[in-house]
Amino acid sequence: MWINSCGYKVNTVYNFDNCKNNSKKDIIAAISTPIGRGAVSCVRISGDGSEEIVRKLTSYKKEFSHAKMVPCIFRGRIKDKIMAVVFKDGKSYTGEESAELYFHGGKFLTEQALLSVIDAGARFAEAGEFTRRAFLNGKIDLTQAEGISDLIDGDSSDALQDAFEQSEGRTKNAINAIYENLLEVAARAEVSIDYPEEDIEEQTRAELIGGIDKVLLAVRKEIKGYYSGRIKREGVKVAITGKTNAGKSTLFNTLLQSERAIVSDEEGTTRDTLEEKMLYKGCAFVLTDTAGIRETNNKVEKLGIERSKAAMKEADLVLLVINDEKECPDFLDETTLLVINSFQPVADSDKITTLKNGKKAVVLNAKTGDGIDALKDELYARGKELSSGGGCINNPRQYDALKECESALVRATDAAKNLTLDCVCSDLNKSLDALGKITGRNTSESVISEIFSRFCVGK
């Protein structure tokens, strides 16, 4: 038993395992707008017979050539004037005959509208089932489905732009181009097995190695680009570090414009990492406040310091907070930005400075906020640099599949130099399988189910 979006108990759960073989007459319906008081609510319907359900509720007899404003009766007694939109088979989001009903918003009215559609022959849709049907009907691939999910979850302009491009097929097109090139290489290798003459095989091996290297180069370009894609999708990871009482938590609060972290003059106040997201000029930054680094015998504080070090390793950028130029370490890698937290007012001309050792630093007063905009501008510049260019993948599933493909291609290259062509073909087929996982050519049912389970009901 499960509870649907309206709060009604349903005794059976639809089995997605058989979804691909189900008839389009299996009509699904769900509320696709937030439930509550509002101007407009929408119930979405999909499956062969959707138009007939609309006719039952509206008694509209003419052709649904476009959106129609029509009288409607929900559950035989509740009247409203709605806008009905009907999509012919193959023309809808799901690729099936579909319909959408738009009516006045309101929790009770919305629930009655959905129940009316169910009474007329539909069933409650599972989470993500509309998008899953779009995938199964060939309207989108898995990367586009993930792009749609990211559009819903995106919380920065960079994330939304990246998600839109993926939903429009950017990743699909890039991976399919690699797949087709690799398929051609694999086909040549398979054919060459039927012609074992030595001179032909030697020529084939040379061509194979060149073809594999070309594909491997394209795969590695996409792997390298994952870093920038991940930043666009999730935001720049920024760890705020330094010694105890340097002003890290104060800086954390000032950047967020919220008293999120506890601030105290007592050393070792911060015992654990604290994470929050900040948006600046459309770019997202995941800020992590960390425990101060110092020698201590306190077991709890030691654990906090270990987590601080782990946060620094995982960060895209590290803000090293010091209170005096003399505290600047001799070596700073390119991922570290030095922040001098002064306890005095900071003049505009002093907010960005170059130290005697040639290191660039942002000077600010974390308590008053002097210089905080200069730091944000510097973070923004660094963030845009990190997220610029790159490839088309942006999530761990796609990355893992590309790494699997890369490993198989490396083995195929070695096999082409030292082993039989049968071994080469075996590794090339494995690399094709790995690429197919990204777009959904041969992805397992469990992976597909996991992806679509992230969607809300009605999408």
Secondary structure, DSSP 8 states (H G I E B T S, - for coil): -EE-TTS-EES----GGGGGGS-TTS-EEEE-S-SSS-SEEEEEEESTTHHHHHHHHH---S---S-EEEEEEETTTEEEEEEEEEE-TTSSSSSS-EEEEEEE--HHHHHHHHHHHHHTT-EE--BTHHHHHHHHTTS--HHHHHHHHHHHH--SHHHHHHHHHHHTTHHHHHHHHHHHHHHHHHHHHHHHTT---HHHHHHHHHHHHHHHHHHHHHHHHHHHHHHHHHHHHH-EEEEEEESTTSSHHHHHHHHHTS--S---SSTT---S-EEEEEEETTEEEEEEE---------HHHHHHHHHHHHHHHH-SEEEEEESSGGG--S---TTEEEEEE-SS---GGGSEEE-TTS-EEEEEBTTTTBTHHHHHHHHHHHHHHHHSS--S--SHHHHHHHHHHHHHHHHHHHHHHHS-HHHHHHHHHHHHHHHHHHHTSS--HHHHHHHHTTS-BT-
